[in-house]
Every structure is written in structure tokens, then in C-alpha cells.
Amino acid sequence: MSIGNERATVTVNEAARILGIGRAAAYEGVRAGRIPSIRISPRRIVVPRAALDRLLGMNAPAGTTHAEAILPS
């Protein structure tokens, strides 16, 4: 299902690029529950686009990136 011309979900790799973080950090964020995700099968995980929009809309403290606001250092 897609909304307009955009897909409703993205892969974890695509979410990493959107958030400006590495692939490993994105999978760690998914595993820890800091990045909302849907497990389609044992090997397929997708991230809802709406969840990414919410993460990117959050107010990060001045001088930090969105990734720093959601993923611990």
C-alpha cells in the first residue's frame, strides 16, 4: 500500500539513510524499540513512514542531530 506516490513503509536501510545514521545503528534502534518497526517475516523488517516523520519532527536539543536524540551514544 502506498500513500500518494510514496510507499507507506521503508526498509531499515532506507530508514538509516533518511535518519542520517548507519545501517548497524538503525538495526540497533529497531531492536531496542527506539525506531518503530513491523516485522513482516523472520528476515523482513519495515519501518512505517509515518513513524519516521514523527521521529524527524521531534524537537532535538540545539546542536544535536535527530539521530543523537533517538539513539544513545
Buried (B, 14 or more C-beta within 10 A) or exposed (E): EEEEEEEEBBBBEBBBEBBEBBEEBBBBBBEEEBBBBEEEEEEEBBBBBEBBEEBBEEEBEEEEEBBBBBBEE
